[in-house]
Amino acid sequence: MASTSTVLLLLCCIVASAWATSQQDEQPLTMDRFHRWMEQHGKSYATVDEKLRRFEVYRRNVEHIEATNREGKLSYTLGENQFTDLTDEEFLAKFTGRSVVPPPDMMTSNEEDYDETVITTRAGDVVEGHGGNLSTLPESVDWRAVGAVTPVKDQGECGSCWAFAAVAAVESLNQIKNGQLVDLSEQELVDCGQYDCISGTSRGAIFWIWKNGGITTEADYPYMGKKGVCDKTKLEHHTVSVLSVGYVSSNNEQKLMEAVAKQPVTAVIEVAVSFAKYKSGVYSGPCGYAYNHIVTIVGYGTDASTGKKYWIVKNSHGTSFGMGGYILFERGVTDSRGLCGIASSPVYPTM
């Protein structure tokens, strides 16, 4: 039989090992980890109290992220990003539309100022999705792979997602049609259009580009992250112009697939709190249909490991979000509006 001293030694080793393991588990939630996160995302705080408060929010978010990933019940993984020091309420208030973003069939009074009859006559009939038989479409499309998508941009705390989505679609179509991939100016739309940092629509943004005769480059009219005074000297710098706005049939993912096979398309969605913590995989919510964000769909495909179909969505929250600034939205859900309403009212520019 083992001596009493041997048993005690073994017990001490077990306790020491358990303590060391617990310390390792807790280590990621120390202030050192928070400091590394702050440095990575360029964060600083005005006071020590604010820093401590943000650390507590960060700690709770990391605990939730790691616990959820361990459970493995989601079709996607969560991760840290530039939003990890924000509460859910703060994220929604700062980084989504502060008022509901209306779908194209819910015209605002400002949009009524545009003469759509003139626009659609000039461009020909407005198309509800591009023509074509679904069975003849490619199984997957990724406009990034053929050099038709500009790098991911960051709208900051200005609610100008409508401008970023519209500009991304115009940039891509310009490359597809003319072979030129040029970064265009969201700030020109924010300053000179009818919208601001509170709400807007990609449809109205594309209309503005048409009515102005074109839009200038990002380099010529750089993004400031807030609404400023319109620089009218830049209004005639028409680097890229459009003919009209095309509409995809509402609540029809097959028609949306046909459209995206031809070019990137903008879409309104609801961003829920789960969106803020997305890191990788096929996002499946939960989310609803209270539209508060606009994105650009730049492709579609199927996850080889799970068989889940998805949309490739370009976001405007910088490259720290998701998969280098992108999120894969589940495609082919039972609700005809699509996940988070992504198929409810897609639009695209025409040239």
DATANOR-V935613 format. One line per field, one symbol per residue. ss: DSSP state (~ for helix, > for strand, _ for the rest). burial: + if it has 9 or more other ideal C-beta (glycine too) atoms within 8 Angstrom, else -. A space follows every 10 residues. Layout:
ss->???
burial->???
//
This chain:
ss->___~~~~~~~ ~~~~~~~~~~ ~~~~~~~___ ~~~~~~~~~~ ~______~~~ ~~~~~~~~~~ ~~~~~~~~~~ ~____>>>__ _______~~~ ~~~~~_____ __________ ~~~__~~~~~ ~~~____>__ ___~~~____ >>________ ___>______ ~~~~~~~~~~ ~~~~~~~~__ ___>_~~~~~ ~~________ _~~~~~~~~~ ~~__>_>___ __________ _~~~_____> ___>>>>___ __~~~~~~~~ ____>>>>>_ __~~~~_>>> >>>_______ __>>>>>>>> >>______>> >>>>__>___ __>__>>>>> ________~~ ~_____>>>> _
burial->------+--+ ---------- ------+--- --++--++-- +-+------+ +--++-+++- ++++++-++- ---+++-++- ++++++---- ++--+++--- ++++---+-- +--+----++ --+--++-++ ------+--- ++++---+++ -++-+--+++ ++++++++++ ++++++---- ++-+++++++ +++-++++++ ++++++++++ -+-+++++-+ +--------- +--++-++++ ++++++++-+ -++-++++++ +-++++++++ ++-++++++- +++++-+--- ++++++++++ +++----+++ ++++++++-+ ++--++++++ +-----++++ ++++++++++ +
//
